[in-house]
Amino acid sequence: MIRSLRLTCCALAVLFGGLGVAFAATPASNGGVVVIPISGTVDEGMAHLVVRAVREAEVAHASALVLDINTPGGLVSAAFEIRDALVASQLPTVAYISQRAYSAGALITLATKTIVMAPGSSIGAAEPIPNDPKHVSALRAEFAATAVRMHRDPTLAAAMVDKSVDAPAYKRSGAILSFTAQEAKRAHFIDAIEPTLDAALEYARVSGTRTVAAYSWGESLARFATSPEVSGILLSLGVLGLLIEMQTLHGIAGAIGVGSLALFFGTHVYAGFSDSVVIALAVLGVLGILLELHVFPGHGLSGALGLLALAAAVFLAFGSAFTVVAIQAISIAIVLSVLLFAVFVRVAPQSAYFRRITFTNVQGPEYVASRDLRGLVGHTGVAASYLRPAGVAHVDGERVDVLTEGDFLPAGSAIRVSRVQGSRVFVAPIFTPVDDESEPVR
């Protein structure tokens, strides 16, 4: 138990220590152009990159900030940070939409002074999740205010958020506004349509040595680990480690499981999807499971509460706006965990390494074969240690290594040998009735 906790603490230290390391992009030289990639999900990792790149570009006296945009959206809070950094900057800002700028990506685009779209690209579809009146009203005001500040039509910007906004020339009633590049140009919502980023910069009259802003190590790790596929793998390793720990009680598998869960939750916190409540639930969940394994085995309550708390933390870690992503990652975790655990149960008993860490006896030419214990069947005895399900019992005055059929029995329980399979002796509890005024004892 102590060793597994030490290993877990080391894993957490490495995780959060590594997340704090930042390798900044090389600052643009005087008069250079800083290109910031806005691709994939908008999250806190991206917000960190943009805020840092804007600050470094201003210090280096760059000639312009260029956003290369292709995003389906993401966290509104992260989009607000990016929007505020761009609006506050005194540098010329250009947005080039290579494919799409939906939801949070549309707000980021609106925060730039020049907007250029590629042929076949699109922008809009920014209805918030949840789409209750409070969130819709707040985001609609943010879009409209940003549009006014950048001298664009606030009604069209608001229509991207609120389906009740009337814009009959561009959308049907009750629909959210989205523009293709050609539609946005006809509505004078963007400045130009150009086939490449080079052509967009030429249109905006931006020139100079280009520097592409790069994610720091911590930002990259957070964005990578919060993808549905990687999140599912981390959850699988976490669940699998805890399941194997339940079988071995050796500490190694438990430490790997807890470390994987720490990486999962740590990166989600860093990326802005999770908060302190989620971390508290996750810690309580793991503690409940560890208590069930090492302190109150067989009790059931602490393990069940721990599993519920951990499941709730996993689901909430993705944020309310990413319910589908959460379901996808959890589904991957369940399937992988079941498959890998089934393989482990089938393969592990034949593994030399597994036999070594679980102290399984190995027969060889220099060993004497174990004696025949089938004569113990039907004999009774007393558990000398806690049987969970393996342990030691005294049968006919002899100390014998035994296994239950799955029950967890405390020391002192009366037992009967039910069957012998090779060198394994299986026992079952004996329930002894006493007088009516007291309960039966085990």
C-alpha positions as CSV (number, residue, x, y, z in Angstrom):
1,M,0.0,0.0,0.0
2,I,2.7,2.5,1.0
3,R,4.9,1.6,-2.0
4,S,1.9,2.1,-4.4
5,L,1.1,5.5,-2.8
6,R,4.7,6.5,-3.3
7,L,4.7,5.5,-6.9
8,T,1.4,7.4,-7.4
9,C,2.9,10.6,-5.8
10,C,5.9,10.3,-8.1
11,A,3.6,10.0,-11.1
12,L,1.6,13.1,-10.0
13,A,4.8,15.0,-9.4
14,V,6.1,14.1,-12.9
15,L,2.8,15.0,-14.5
16,F,2.3,18.4,-12.9
17,G,5.9,19.3,-13.0
18,G,6.0,18.5,-16.7
19,L,2.9,20.5,-17.4
20,G,4.6,23.5,-15.9
21,V,7.5,23.4,-18.4
22,A,7.0,25.7,-21.3
23,F,9.2,26.0,-24.4
24,A,8.1,29.2,-26.0
25,A,8.1,29.6,-29.8
26,T,11.0,31.6,-31.2
27,P,9.9,35.3,-31.1
28,A,9.5,37.0,-34.5
29,S,12.2,39.3,-35.5
30,N,11.5,43.0,-36.0
31,G,9.0,43.4,-38.8
32,G,8.3,39.7,-39.0
33,V,4.9,38.0,-39.2
34,V,3.7,35.6,-36.4
35,V,1.4,32.8,-37.7
36,I,-0.8,31.2,-35.0
37,P,-2.4,27.9,-35.8
38,I,-6.1,27.7,-34.7
39,S,-6.8,24.1,-35.5
40,G,-8.7,21.4,-33.7
41,T,-10.7,21.9,-30.5
42,V,-10.5,25.4,-28.9
43,D,-9.3,24.8,-25.4
44,E,-7.1,26.3,-22.7
45,G,-4.0,24.9,-24.3
46,M,-4.8,26.9,-27.4
47,A,-5.7,30.0,-25.4
48,H,-2.3,29.8,-23.6
49,L,-0.6,29.6,-27.0
50,V,-2.4,32.6,-28.4
51,V,-2.0,34.9,-25.4
52,R,1.7,34.0,-25.2
53,A,2.3,34.5,-29.0
54,V,0.5,37.9,-28.9
55,R,2.7,39.0,-26.0
56,E,5.9,37.9,-27.6
57,A,4.9,39.4,-31.0
58,E,4.4,42.8,-29.4
59,V,7.7,42.6,-27.5
60,A,9.5,41.7,-30.8
61,H,7.6,44.5,-32.7
62,A,6.2,42.0,-35.3
63,S,4.5,43.5,-38.3
64,A,1.3,41.4,-38.0
65,L,-0.5,38.5,-36.3
66,V,-2.0,35.9,-38.7
67,L,-4.5,33.3,-37.5
68,D,-4.6,30.1,-39.7
69,I,-8.0,28.8,-38.7
70,N,-9.6,25.4,-39.1
71,T,-11.7,24.5,-36.0
72,P,-15.1,23.0,-35.2
73,G,-15.2,25.1,-32.0
74,G,-14.6,24.3,-28.4
75,L,-14.6,26.0,-25.0
76,V,-16.3,29.4,-24.9
77,S,-14.1,30.4,-22.0
78,A,-11.0,29.7,-24.0
79,A,-12.4,31.6,-27.0
80,F,-13.1,34.6,-24.7
81,E,-9.4,34.7,-23.6
82,I,-8.2,34.5,-27.3
83,R,-10.7,37.2,-28.3
84,D,-9.6,39.6,-25.6
85,A,-5.9,39.1,-26.4
86,L,-6.5,39.9,-30.1
87,V,-8.8,42.8,-29.5
88,A,-6.3,44.4,-27.0
89,S,-3.4,44.0,-29.4
90,Q,-2.2,47.0,-31.3
91,L,-0.8,44.8,-34.1
92,P,-2.6,44.3,-37.4
93,T,-4.5,41.0,-37.2
94,V,-5.5,38.8,-40.1
95,A,-7.7,35.6,-40.0
96,Y,-7.5,33.1,-42.8
97,I,-10.2,30.4,-42.7
98,S,-8.8,27.4,-44.6
99,Q,-11.7,25.1,-44.0
100,R,-14.1,26.1,-41.2
101,A,-14.6,28.4,-38.3
102,Y,-17.5,27.2,-36.3
103,S,-18.8,28.1,-32.8
104,A,-15.8,29.4,-30.7
105,G,-13.8,29.6,-33.9
106,A,-16.3,32.1,-35.3
107,L,-15.8,34.4,-32.3
108,I,-12.0,34.2,-32.7
109,T,-12.3,35.1,-36.4
110,L,-14.5,38.1,-35.6
111,A,-11.8,39.5,-33.2
112,T,-9.4,40.1,-36.1
113,K,-9.3,43.2,-38.3
114,T,-9.1,41.4,-41.6
115,I,-11.0,38.2,-42.5
116,V,-10.1,36.1,-45.6
117,M,-11.7,32.8,-46.4
118,A,-10.6,30.0,-48.7
119,P,-13.0,28.9,-51.5
120,G,-15.4,26.2,-50.0
121,S,-14.8,27.2,-46.4
122,S,-17.5,28.2,-43.9
123,I,-18.1,30.2,-40.8
124,G,-20.9,30.4,-38.1
125,A,-23.0,27.8,-36.2
126,A,-22.2,29.2,-32.8
127,E,-25.2,28.3,-30.7
128,P,-23.9,27.5,-27.2
129,I,-24.3,24.3,-25.2
130,P,-26.4,24.4,-23.1
131,N,-28.6,26.6,-25.3
132,D,-30.7,28.0,-22.5
133,P,-31.7,31.7,-22.6
134,K,-28.9,32.9,-20.2
135,H,-26.0,31.3,-22.2
136,V,-27.5,32.3,-25.6
137,S,-28.0,35.9,-24.5
138,A,-24.5,36.2,-23.1
139,L,-22.8,34.7,-26.2
140,R,-25.0,36.7,-28.6
141,A,-24.0,39.9,-26.9
142,E,-20.3,38.9,-27.1
143,F,-20.6,38.2,-30.9
144,A,-22.4,41.4,-31.5
145,A,-20.1,43.6,-29.5
146,T,-17.0,42.0,-31.2
147,A,-18.6,42.6,-34.6
148,V,-19.3,46.3,-33.8
149,R,-15.7,46.8,-32.6
150,M,-14.3,45.3,-35.8
151,H,-16.8,47.3,-38.0
152,R,-18.9,44.2,-39.1
153,D,-22.7,43.7,-39.1
154,P,-23.7,42.9,-35.5
155,T,-27.0,41.4,-36.6
156,L,-25.4,38.8,-38.7
157,A,-22.9,38.0,-35.9
158,A,-25.8,37.6,-33.4
159,A,-27.7,35.4,-35.8
160,M,-24.8,32.9,-35.7
161,V,-25.6,32.4,-32.0
162,D,-29.3,33.0,-31.6
163,K,-31.8,31.4,-33.9
164,S,-34.5,34.0,-33.0
165,V,-32.5,36.8,-34.5
166,D,-34.1,37.9,-37.8
167,A,-31.9,37.8,-40.9
168,P,-34.3,36.7,-43.6
169,A,-31.9,37.5,-46.5
170,Y,-29.4,35.0,-45.1
171,K,-31.2,32.3,-43.1
172,R,-34.7,30.8,-42.6
173,S,-36.6,31.5,-39.4
174,G,-35.6,29.4,-36.4
175,A,-32.2,28.4,-37.9
176,I,-28.7,29.3,-36.8
177,L,-26.7,31.3,-39.4
178,S,-23.7,29.8,-41.2
179,F,-22.0,31.3,-44.2
180,T,-20.1,29.8,-47.0
181,A,-17.2,31.9,-48.3
182,Q,-19.2,33.2,-51.2
183,E,-22.2,34.0,-49.0
184,A,-20.1,35.8,-46.4
185,K,-18.4,37.9,-49.2
186,R,-21.8,38.9,-50.7
187,A,-23.0,39.9,-47.2
188,H,-19.8,42.0,-46.7
189,F,-19.1,40.0,-43.6
190,I,-15.6,39.1,-44.7
191,D,-13.0,41.0,-46.7
192,A,-11.9,38.6,-49.4
193,I,-11.7,35.0,-50.7
194,E,-8.3,33.7,-51.5
195,P,-7.1,30.2,-52.3
196,T,-4.0,30.1,-50.1
197,L,-2.6,31.7,-47.0
198,D,0.1,33.3,-49.1
199,A,-2.5,35.0,-51.3
200,A,-4.4,36.1,-48.2
201,L,-1.3,37.8,-46.8
202,E,-0.7,39.4,-50.1
203,Y,-4.3,40.7,-50.1
204,A,-3.8,42.1,-46.5
205,R,-0.5,43.6,-47.6
206,V,1.4,41.7,-44.9
207,S,5.0,40.7,-45.6
208,G,8.1,39.7,-43.7
209,T,9.8,36.7,-42.2
210,R,7.2,34.3,-40.9
211,T,7.4,32.6,-37.5
212,V,4.9,29.9,-36.6
213,A,3.9,30.0,-33.0
214,A,4.5,26.6,-31.4
215,Y,2.8,24.9,-28.5
216,S,4.8,24.4,-25.3
217,W,5.4,20.8,-24.1
218,G,2.7,21.2,-21.4
219,E,0.2,22.7,-23.9
220,S,0.9,19.9,-26.4
221,L,0.6,17.2,-23.8
222,A,-2.7,18.6,-22.6
223,R,-4.2,18.9,-26.1
224,F,-3.0,15.4,-27.1
225,A,-4.2,13.7,-23.9
226,T,-7.6,15.2,-24.0
227,S,-8.5,13.8,-27.4
228,P,-11.2,11.1,-27.2
229,E,-8.9,8.3,-28.4
230,V,-6.1,9.1,-26.0
231,S,-8.5,9.8,-23.1
232,G,-10.1,6.4,-23.7
233,I,-6.7,4.7,-23.6
234,L,-5.7,6.5,-20.4
235,L,-9.1,5.6,-18.8
236,S,-8.6,2.0,-20.0
237,L,-5.1,1.8,-18.3
238,G,-6.6,3.3,-15.2
239,V,-9.5,0.9,-14.9
240,L,-7.3,-2.1,-16.0
241,G,-4.7,-1.2,-13.4
242,L,-7.3,-1.1,-10.6
243,L,-8.9,-4.4,-11.8
244,I,-5.5,-6.2,-11.8
245,E,-4.7,-4.7,-8.4
246,M,-7.9,-6.3,-7.1
247,Q,-6.5,-9.6,-8.2
248,T,-2.9,-9.3,-7.1
249,L,-2.9,-6.7,-4.3
250,H,0.8,-6.2,-5.2
251,G,0.8,-2.4,-5.7
252,I,2.4,-2.2,-9.2
253,A,-0.8,-2.4,-11.2
254,G,-2.6,-0.1,-8.8
255,A,0.2,2.5,-9.1
256,I,0.0,2.3,-13.0
257,G,-3.8,2.6,-12.8
258,V,-3.7,5.6,-10.5
259,G,-1.0,7.3,-12.5
260,S,-3.0,6.9,-15.7
261,L,-6.0,8.4,-14.1
262,A,-3.8,11.3,-12.7
263,L,-2.6,12.0,-16.3
264,F,-6.2,11.9,-17.6
265,F,-7.5,14.3,-15.0
266,G,-4.4,16.5,-14.9
267,T,-4.4,17.2,-18.6
268,H,-8.2,17.9,-18.6
269,V,-7.7,20.4,-15.8
270,Y,-4.8,22.0,-17.7
271,A,-6.8,22.2,-20.9
272,G,-9.7,23.9,-19.1
273,F,-12.3,21.1,-19.2
274,S,-12.1,20.2,-15.5
275,D,-12.0,22.0,-12.3
276,S,-11.4,21.4,-8.6
277,V,-14.8,19.7,-8.1
278,V,-13.9,17.0,-10.7
279,I,-10.4,16.5,-9.1
280,A,-12.0,16.1,-5.6
281,L,-14.5,13.5,-7.0
282,A,-11.6,11.6,-8.7
283,V,-9.5,11.6,-5.5
284,L,-12.4,10.5,-3.4
285,G,-13.2,7.7,-5.9
286,V,-9.6,6.4,-5.9
287,L,-9.4,6.5,-2.1
288,G,-12.7,4.6,-1.9
289,I,-11.4,1.9,-4.1
290,L,-8.1,1.7,-2.3
291,L,-9.9,1.5,1.1
292,E,-12.0,-1.4,-0.3
293,L,-8.9,-3.2,-1.5
294,H,-6.5,-2.7,1.4
295,V,-8.5,-1.6,4.5
296,F,-12.0,-3.0,4.4
297,P,-11.9,-5.8,1.8
298,G,-15.2,-7.5,1.2
299,H,-17.2,-4.6,2.8
300,G,-18.4,-3.3,-0.5
301,L,-19.7,0.1,0.5
302,S,-16.5,2.0,0.1
303,G,-15.7,0.3,-3.2
304,A,-19.2,1.1,-4.6
305,L,-19.1,4.7,-3.5
306,G,-15.6,5.0,-4.9
307,L,-16.6,3.6,-8.3
308,L,-19.6,6.0,-8.5
309,A,-17.5,9.0,-7.6
310,L,-14.8,8.1,-10.1
311,A,-17.4,7.5,-12.9
312,A,-19.0,10.9,-12.2
313,A,-15.5,12.6,-12.2
314,V,-14.7,11.0,-15.6
315,F,-17.9,12.1,-17.2
316,L,-17.7,15.7,-15.8
317,A,-14.0,16.0,-16.8
318,F,-15.0,16.5,-20.4
319,G,-17.3,19.5,-19.7
320,S,-20.9,19.9,-20.4
321,A,-20.2,21.0,-24.0
322,F,-18.5,17.7,-24.9
323,T,-21.1,15.0,-23.8
324,V,-20.7,13.1,-27.0
325,V,-16.9,13.2,-26.7
326,A,-17.2,11.9,-23.1
327,I,-19.4,9.0,-24.2
328,Q,-17.0,8.2,-27.0
329,A,-14.0,8.1,-24.7
330,I,-15.8,6.1,-21.9
331,S,-17.0,3.6,-24.5
332,I,-13.4,3.1,-25.7
333,A,-12.3,2.7,-22.1
334,I,-14.9,0.1,-21.3
335,V,-14.2,-2.0,-24.4
336,L,-10.4,-1.9,-24.1
337,S,-10.6,-2.6,-20.3
338,V,-12.8,-5.7,-20.7
339,L,-10.7,-7.1,-23.6
340,L,-7.4,-6.5,-21.9
341,F,-8.6,-7.8,-18.6
342,A,-9.9,-11.0,-20.3
343,V,-6.5,-11.5,-21.9
344,F,-4.7,-10.8,-18.6
345,V,-6.8,-13.4,-16.7
346,R,-6.2,-16.0,-19.5
347,V,-2.5,-15.3,-20.1
348,A,-1.2,-14.2,-16.6
349,P,-1.2,-17.6,-14.8
350,Q,1.2,-18.9,-17.5
351,S,3.5,-15.8,-17.4
352,A,6.8,-16.3,-15.6
353,Y,6.8,-12.6,-14.6
354,F,3.3,-12.8,-13.1
355,R,4.2,-15.9,-11.1
356,R,7.2,-14.1,-9.8
357,I,5.4,-11.0,-8.5
358,T,2.5,-13.1,-7.0
359,F,4.8,-15.6,-5.4
360,T,3.4,-18.6,-7.3
361,N,5.3,-21.8,-6.8
362,V,7.4,-23.0,-9.7
363,Q,8.0,-26.7,-10.1
364,G,11.3,-27.9,-11.6
365,P,13.6,-31.0,-11.6
366,E,15.1,-30.0,-8.3
367,Y,11.8,-29.6,-6.5
368,V,9.6,-32.3,-4.9
369,A,6.1,-32.4,-6.3
370,S,3.4,-31.2,-3.8
371,R,1.7,-33.9,-1.9
372,D,-1.8,-35.1,-2.6
373,L,-4.3,-33.0,-0.6
374,R,-7.5,-34.6,-1.9
375,G,-8.0,-36.3,1.5
376,L,-8.8,-33.0,3.0
377,V,-12.1,-32.7,1.2
378,G,-15.0,-32.5,3.7
379,H,-12.7,-31.7,6.6
380,T,-13.4,-28.6,8.7
381,G,-11.1,-26.0,10.1
382,V,-10.7,-22.3,11.0
383,A,-9.4,-19.4,8.9
384,A,-6.1,-18.3,10.3
385,S,-5.9,-15.2,8.2
386,Y,-8.3,-13.0,6.3
387,L,-9.4,-14.9,3.2
388,R,-9.8,-12.4,0.3
389,P,-10.1,-14.9,-1.3
390,A,-6.7,-16.4,-0.7
391,G,-5.3,-17.0,2.8
392,V,-4.3,-19.5,5.4
393,A,-6.5,-21.9,7.4
394,H,-5.9,-24.6,10.1
395,V,-7.5,-27.9,8.9
396,D,-7.1,-30.9,11.2
397,G,-4.5,-29.0,13.1
398,E,-2.4,-28.4,10.0
399,R,-1.6,-25.0,8.4
400,V,-2.9,-25.0,4.8
401,D,-2.9,-22.4,2.0
402,V,-6.5,-22.1,0.9
403,L,-8.9,-20.3,-1.5
404,T,-12.5,-19.4,-1.1
405,E,-15.0,-19.7,-4.0
406,G,-15.0,-15.9,-4.1
407,D,-16.2,-15.0,-0.6
408,F,-14.2,-12.7,1.6
409,L,-14.0,-14.3,5.1
410,P,-12.4,-12.8,8.2
411,A,-9.9,-14.6,10.4
412,G,-11.5,-17.0,12.8
413,S,-14.3,-18.1,10.4
414,A,-15.3,-21.7,10.5
415,I,-14.6,-23.3,7.1
416,R,-15.0,-26.7,5.3
417,V,-12.8,-28.0,2.5
418,S,-15.2,-28.1,-0.5
419,R,-12.8,-29.4,-3.2
420,V,-9.1,-29.8,-4.1
421,Q,-7.8,-28.9,-7.5
422,G,-4.1,-29.8,-7.9
423,S,-2.3,-28.0,-5.1
424,R,-5.2,-25.6,-4.6
425,V,-7.5,-26.2,-1.7
426,F,-10.9,-24.5,-1.9
427,V,-13.0,-23.9,1.2
428,A,-16.5,-22.7,2.0
429,P,-17.8,-21.0,5.1
430,I,-19.8,-23.0,7.7
431,F,-22.8,-21.2,9.2
432,T,-23.4,-22.5,12.7
433,P,-26.8,-21.8,14.2
434,V,-27.1,-21.0,17.9
435,D,-30.0,-20.3,20.2
436,D,-32.9,-18.1,18.9
437,E,-31.8,-15.0,20.9
438,S,-28.6,-14.5,19.0
439,E,-27.6,-14.4,15.4
440,P,-25.8,-17.2,13.6
441,V,-22.0,-16.9,13.5
442,R,-19.7,-17.7,10.7
